[in-house]
Amino acid sequence: MVAEALDRGSDTALWRQVAGVLEQAITAGEFPVGERLPSEAELTARFGVSRVTLRQALRALADRGLIRSVAGKGWFAGPYDDSLANRPLYEPPGVLQSFSEMARTRGLFPDSVLLHCAVRPATWEESTELAVAPGAPLLSLRRLRRMDGLPMAIDHSLIPAAFLPDVDPQEFVTGSLHEGLRRRGYAPGRAQYEVQAINADSEQARLLDVEPGTALLSACELLDDTQGRRIEKGHIIYPGDRYRFRAELLP
């Protein structure tokens, strides 16, 4: 977003001018629903206005449902819709969509609690599934996935370390693994997907805020990029009432 110079001699209040520029950026699609806006510090510097003036503009946009505030996270495009937050997650049939993309289509903010991140050698089975040599380094990334702070899934990914060299684990706290792979030239293209029902053990129950024994859906995925390279072995666990798998069956 390029901040237009404000007309400080105009009869139009500065906060209204700031709100107008931000509204144009939002309606033009620069900030899709669920996308985080620049921080308040960045916006005050960009517009050359005080924090009070900026917040007046942000509140005006929020009152109109153009943006919303998430405590401790910042401002996001689109209104908060509790009905969307409470609907089960699902990918459209036949569409490969990441957790972050599913959240943003609902106008929700995705983030993660990092549970584990380390590089370790591939087992024999993993080497076969990921098309690497036994003992090849794999990045093991395990996260609690959330939407607007609500726990939605436990996600464990194994990625050949060569695809994510010198990665900063914090990149995947607020960022998407698939987007990170795409930026490095490995665009997700096709997945083998298997779903089964399991019951929550004590750790899964604690992380997902459910009772032990609660029905969960366990989804295993082998992901190839658009060039046919195997880029991820994934395992994601959802509470049974928060996820639906949809498929299109043809005769």
Contacts in CASP RR format, 6 or more apart in sequence:
PFRMAT RR
TARGET T0000
AUTHOR 0000-0000-0000
METHOD contacts of the structure
MODEL  1
MVAEALDRGSDTALWRQVAGVLEQAITAGEFPVGERLPSEAELTARFGVS
RVTLRQALRALADRGLIRSVAGKGWFAGPYDDSLANRPLYEPPGVLQSFS
EMARTRGLFPDSVLLHCAVRPATWEESTELAVAPGAPLLSLRRLRRMDGL
PMAIDHSLIPAAFLPDVDPQEFVTGSLHEGLRRRGYAPGRAQYEVQAINA
DSEQARLLDVEPGTALLSACELLDDTQGRRIEKGHIIYPGDRYRFRAELL
P
1 21 0 8 1.000
1 22 0 8 1.000
1 25 0 8 1.000
1 30 0 8 1.000
1 31 0 8 1.000
1 38 0 8 1.000
1 46 0 8 1.000
3 21 0 8 1.000
3 43 0 8 1.000
3 46 0 8 1.000
3 47 0 8 1.000
4 21 0 8 1.000
6 14 0 8 1.000
6 17 0 8 1.000
6 18 0 8 1.000
6 47 0 8 1.000
6 48 0 8 1.000
6 49 0 8 1.000
7 17 0 8 1.000
8 14 0 8 1.000
10 17 0 8 1.000
14 47 0 8 1.000
14 49 0 8 1.000
14 53 0 8 1.000
15 49 0 8 1.000
15 53 0 8 1.000
15 54 0 8 1.000
15 56 0 8 1.000
15 57 0 8 1.000
15 60 0 8 1.000
16 57 0 8 1.000
16 60 0 8 1.000
18 43 0 8 1.000
18 47 0 8 1.000
18 49 0 8 1.000
18 53 0 8 1.000
18 54 0 8 1.000
18 57 0 8 1.000
19 57 0 8 1.000
19 58 0 8 1.000
19 60 0 8 1.000
19 61 0 8 1.000
20 57 0 8 1.000
21 47 0 8 1.000
22 37 0 8 1.000
22 57 0 8 1.000
22 58 0 8 1.000
22 61 0 8 1.000
22 66 0 8 1.000
22 67 0 8 1.000
23 61 0 8 1.000
23 66 0 8 1.000
25 31 0 8 1.000
26 61 0 8 1.000
26 66 0 8 1.000
26 67 0 8 1.000
26 77 0 8 1.000
26 78 0 8 1.000
31 37 0 8 1.000
31 77 0 8 1.000
32 77 0 8 1.000
32 104 0 8 1.000
33 77 0 8 1.000
33 78 0 8 1.000
33 104 0 8 1.000
33 105 0 8 1.000
33 107 0 8 1.000
34 76 0 8 1.000
34 77 0 8 1.000
34 78 0 8 1.000
34 103 0 8 1.000
34 104 0 8 1.000
34 107 0 8 1.000
34 108 0 8 1.000
34 109 0 8 1.000
35 76 0 8 1.000
35 77 0 8 1.000
35 104 0 8 1.000
36 73 0 8 1.000
36 74 0 8 1.000
36 75 0 8 1.000
36 76 0 8 1.000
36 109 0 8 1.000
37 43 0 8 1.000
37 67 0 8 1.000
37 74 0 8 1.000
37 75 0 8 1.000
37 76 0 8 1.000
37 77 0 8 1.000
38 46 0 8 1.000
39 74 0 8 1.000
40 51 0 8 1.000
40 54 0 8 1.000
40 55 0 8 1.000
40 58 0 8 1.000
40 74 0 8 1.000
40 75 0 8 1.000
43 54 0 8 1.000
44 50 0 8 1.000
44 51 0 8 1.000
44 53 0 8 1.000
44 54 0 8 1.000
47 54 0 8 1.000
58 67 0 8 1.000
58 69 0 8 1.000
58 75 0 8 1.000
61 67 0 8 1.000
62 68 0 8 1.000
62 69 0 8 1.000
62 75 0 8 1.000
65 78 0 8 1.000
65 79 0 8 1.000
66 77 0 8 1.000
66 78 0 8 1.000
66 79 0 8 1.000
67 75 0 8 1.000
67 76 0 8 1.000
67 77 0 8 1.000
67 78 0 8 1.000
67 79 0 8 1.000
68 75 0 8 1.000
68 76 0 8 1.000
68 78 0 8 1.000
68 79 0 8 1.000
68 80 0 8 1.000
69 75 0 8 1.000
69 76 0 8 1.000
70 76 0 8 1.000
70 109 0 8 1.000
70 148 0 8 1.000
73 109 0 8 1.000
73 111 0 8 1.000
76 107 0 8 1.000
76 109 0 8 1.000
77 107 0 8 1.000
78 107 0 8 1.000
80 107 0 8 1.000
80 148 0 8 1.000
81 106 0 8 1.000
81 107 0 8 1.000
84 106 0 8 1.000
84 107 0 8 1.000
84 108 0 8 1.000
85 106 0 8 1.000
85 108 0 8 1.000
85 147 0 8 1.000
85 148 0 8 1.000
85 150 0 8 1.000
87 106 0 8 1.000
88 240 0 8 1.000
88 241 0 8 1.000
88 242 0 8 1.000
88 243 0 8 1.000
88 244 0 8 1.000
89 99 0 8 1.000
89 102 0 8 1.000
89 152 0 8 1.000
89 238 0 8 1.000
89 242 0 8 1.000
89 243 0 8 1.000
89 244 0 8 1.000
90 102 0 8 1.000
90 243 0 8 1.000
90 244 0 8 1.000
90 245 0 8 1.000
90 246 0 8 1.000
91 97 0 8 1.000
91 102 0 8 1.000
91 245 0 8 1.000
91 246 0 8 1.000
92 246 0 8 1.000
93 246 0 8 1.000
93 247 0 8 1.000
93 248 0 8 1.000
94 247 0 8 1.000
94 248 0 8 1.000
96 188 0 8 1.000
96 189 0 8 1.000
96 190 0 8 1.000
96 191 0 8 1.000
97 105 0 8 1.000
98 176 0 8 1.000
98 177 0 8 1.000
98 178 0 8 1.000
98 179 0 8 1.000
98 188 0 8 1.000
99 110 0 8 1.000
99 145 0 8 1.000
99 152 0 8 1.000
99 153 0 8 1.000
99 155 0 8 1.000
99 176 0 8 1.000
99 236 0 8 1.000
100 110 0 8 1.000
100 175 0 8 1.000
100 176 0 8 1.000
100 178 0 8 1.000
100 179 0 8 1.000
101 176 0 8 1.000
101 178 0 8 1.000
103 109 0 8 1.000
103 110 0 8 1.000
103 147 0 8 1.000
104 110 0 8 1.000
106 147 0 8 1.000
108 147 0 8 1.000
108 148 0 8 1.000
109 147 0 8 1.000
109 148 0 8 1.000
109 149 0 8 1.000
110 145 0 8 1.000
110 146 0 8 1.000
110 147 0 8 1.000
110 174 0 8 1.000
110 175 0 8 1.000
110 176 0 8 1.000
111 146 0 8 1.000
111 149 0 8 1.000
111 173 0 8 1.000
111 174 0 8 1.000
111 175 0 8 1.000
112 143 0 8 1.000
112 144 0 8 1.000
112 145 0 8 1.000
112 146 0 8 1.000
112 155 0 8 1.000
112 172 0 8 1.000
112 173 0 8 1.000
112 174 0 8 1.000
112 175 0 8 1.000
113 143 0 8 1.000
113 144 0 8 1.000
113 146 0 8 1.000
113 173 0 8 1.000
114 142 0 8 1.000
114 143 0 8 1.000
114 169 0 8 1.000
114 170 0 8 1.000
114 172 0 8 1.000
114 173 0 8 1.000
115 142 0 8 1.000
115 143 0 8 1.000
115 144 0 8 1.000
115 154 0 8 1.000
115 207 0 8 1.000
116 140 0 8 1.000
116 141 0 8 1.000
116 142 0 8 1.000
117 139 0 8 1.000
117 140 0 8 1.000
117 141 0 8 1.000
117 142 0 8 1.000
117 169 0 8 1.000
117 172 0 8 1.000
118 139 0 8 1.000
118 140 0 8 1.000
119 137 0 8 1.000
119 138 0 8 1.000
119 139 0 8 1.000
119 140 0 8 1.000
119 161 0 8 1.000
120 137 0 8 1.000
120 138 0 8 1.000
120 140 0 8 1.000
121 134 0 8 1.000
121 135 0 8 1.000
121 136 0 8 1.000
121 137 0 8 1.000
121 138 0 8 1.000
122 130 0 8 1.000
122 132 0 8 1.000
122 133 0 8 1.000
122 134 0 8 1.000
122 135 0 8 1.000
122 136 0 8 1.000
122 137 0 8 1.000
122 138 0 8 1.000
122 158 0 8 1.000
123 134 0 8 1.000
123 135 0 8 1.000
124 134 0 8 1.000
126 132 0 8 1.000
126 138 0 8 1.000
126 158 0 8 1.000
126 233 0 8 1.000
127 133 0 8 1.000
127 134 0 8 1.000
127 135 0 8 1.000
127 136 0 8 1.000
129 222 0 8 1.000
129 230 0 8 1.000
129 233 0 8 1.000
130 138 0 8 1.000
130 158 0 8 1.000
130 160 0 8 1.000
130 230 0 8 1.000
130 233 0 8 1.000
131 229 0 8 1.000
131 230 0 8 1.000
132 138 0 8 1.000
132 160 0 8 1.000
136 160 0 8 1.000
136 161 0 8 1.000
137 160 0 8 1.000
137 161 0 8 1.000
137 162 0 8 1.000
138 158 0 8 1.000
138 159 0 8 1.000
138 160 0 8 1.000
138 161 0 8 1.000
139 157 0 8 1.000
139 158 0 8 1.000
139 159 0 8 1.000
139 160 0 8 1.000
139 161 0 8 1.000
139 164 0 8 1.000
139 167 0 8 1.000
140 156 0 8 1.000
140 157 0 8 1.000
140 158 0 8 1.000
141 155 0 8 1.000
141 156 0 8 1.000
141 157 0 8 1.000
141 158 0 8 1.000
141 159 0 8 1.000
141 169 0 8 1.000
141 172 0 8 1.000
141 177 0 8 1.000
142 154 0 8 1.000
142 155 0 8 1.000
142 156 0 8 1.000
142 157 0 8 1.000
143 154 0 8 1.000
143 155 0 8 1.000
143 156 0 8 1.000
143 172 0 8 1.000
143 173 0 8 1.000
144 151 0 8 1.000
144 153 0 8 1.000
144 154 0 8 1.000
144 155 0 8 1.000
144 207 0 8 1.000
144 208 0 8 1.000
145 151 0 8 1.000
145 152 0 8 1.000
145 153 0 8 1.000
145 154 0 8 1.000
145 155 0 8 1.000
145 236 0 8 1.000
146 152 0 8 1.000
151 207 0 8 1.000
151 208 0 8 1.000
151 209 0 8 1.000
152 208 0 8 1.000
152 238 0 8 1.000
152 239 0 8 1.000
152 242 0 8 1.000
152 243 0 8 1.000
153 208 0 8 1.000
153 236 0 8 1.000
153 237 0 8 1.000
153 238 0 8 1.000
153 242 0 8 1.000
153 243 0 8 1.000
154 204 0 8 1.000
154 207 0 8 1.000
154 208 0 8 1.000
154 236 0 8 1.000
154 237 0 8 1.000
155 234 0 8 1.000
155 235 0 8 1.000
155 236 0 8 1.000
155 237 0 8 1.000
156 234 0 8 1.000
156 235 0 8 1.000
156 236 0 8 1.000
157 177 0 8 1.000
157 232 0 8 1.000
157 233 0 8 1.000
157 234 0 8 1.000
157 235 0 8 1.000
158 232 0 8 1.000
158 233 0 8 1.000
158 234 0 8 1.000
159 177 0 8 1.000
159 181 0 8 1.000
159 231 0 8 1.000
159 232 0 8 1.000
159 233 0 8 1.000
160 230 0 8 1.000
160 231 0 8 1.000
163 181 0 8 1.000
163 184 0 8 1.000
163 186 0 8 1.000
163 231 0 8 1.000
164 180 0 8 1.000
164 181 0 8 1.000
164 184 0 8 1.000
171 180 0 8 1.000
177 232 0 8 1.000
178 188 0 8 1.000
181 187 0 8 1.000
181 188 0 8 1.000
181 225 0 8 1.000
181 231 0 8 1.000
181 232 0 8 1.000
182 188 0 8 1.000
185 225 0 8 1.000
186 225 0 8 1.000
186 229 0 8 1.000
186 231 0 8 1.000
187 225 0 8 1.000
187 226 0 8 1.000
188 223 0 8 1.000
188 224 0 8 1.000
188 225 0 8 1.000
188 226 0 8 1.000
188 231 0 8 1.000
188 232 0 8 1.000
189 223 0 8 1.000
189 224 0 8 1.000
189 225 0 8 1.000
189 226 0 8 1.000
189 228 0 8 1.000
190 223 0 8 1.000
190 224 0 8 1.000
190 226 0 8 1.000
190 228 0 8 1.000
191 221 0 8 1.000
191 222 0 8 1.000
191 223 0 8 1.000
191 224 0 8 1.000
192 221 0 8 1.000
192 222 0 8 1.000
193 219 0 8 1.000
193 220 0 8 1.000
193 221 0 8 1.000
193 245 0 8 1.000
194 219 0 8 1.000
194 220 0 8 1.000
194 221 0 8 1.000
195 217 0 8 1.000
195 218 0 8 1.000
195 219 0 8 1.000
195 220 0 8 1.000
195 245 0 8 1.000
196 217 0 8 1.000
196 218 0 8 1.000
197 215 0 8 1.000
197 216 0 8 1.000
197 217 0 8 1.000
197 218 0 8 1.000
198 215 0 8 1.000
198 216 0 8 1.000
198 217 0 8 1.000
198 218 0 8 1.000
198 237 0 8 1.000
199 212 0 8 1.000
199 213 0 8 1.000
199 214 0 8 1.000
199 215 0 8 1.000
199 216 0 8 1.000
200 208 0 8 1.000
200 210 0 8 1.000
200 211 0 8 1.000
200 212 0 8 1.000
200 213 0 8 1.000
200 214 0 8 1.000
200 215 0 8 1.000
200 216 0 8 1.000
200 239 0 8 1.000
201 212 0 8 1.000
201 213 0 8 1.000
202 212 0 8 1.000
204 210 0 8 1.000
204 216 0 8 1.000
204 237 0 8 1.000
205 211 0 8 1.000
205 212 0 8 1.000
205 213 0 8 1.000
205 214 0 8 1.000
208 214 0 8 1.000
208 216 0 8 1.000
208 237 0 8 1.000
208 239 0 8 1.000
210 216 0 8 1.000
210 239 0 8 1.000
214 239 0 8 1.000
214 240 0 8 1.000
215 239 0 8 1.000
215 240 0 8 1.000
216 237 0 8 1.000
216 238 0 8 1.000
216 239 0 8 1.000
216 240 0 8 1.000
217 237 0 8 1.000
217 238 0 8 1.000
217 239 0 8 1.000
217 240 0 8 1.000
217 243 0 8 1.000
217 245 0 8 1.000
218 235 0 8 1.000
218 236 0 8 1.000
218 237 0 8 1.000
219 235 0 8 1.000
219 236 0 8 1.000
219 237 0 8 1.000
219 238 0 8 1.000
219 243 0 8 1.000
219 245 0 8 1.000
220 233 0 8 1.000
220 234 0 8 1.000
220 235 0 8 1.000
221 232 0 8 1.000
221 233 0 8 1.000
221 234 0 8 1.000
221 235 0 8 1.000
221 236 0 8 1.000
222 230 0 8 1.000
222 232 0 8 1.000
222 233 0 8 1.000
222 234 0 8 1.000
223 230 0 8 1.000
223 231 0 8 1.000
223 232 0 8 1.000
223 233 0 8 1.000
223 234 0 8 1.000
224 230 0 8 1.000
224 231 0 8 1.000
225 231 0 8 1.000
END
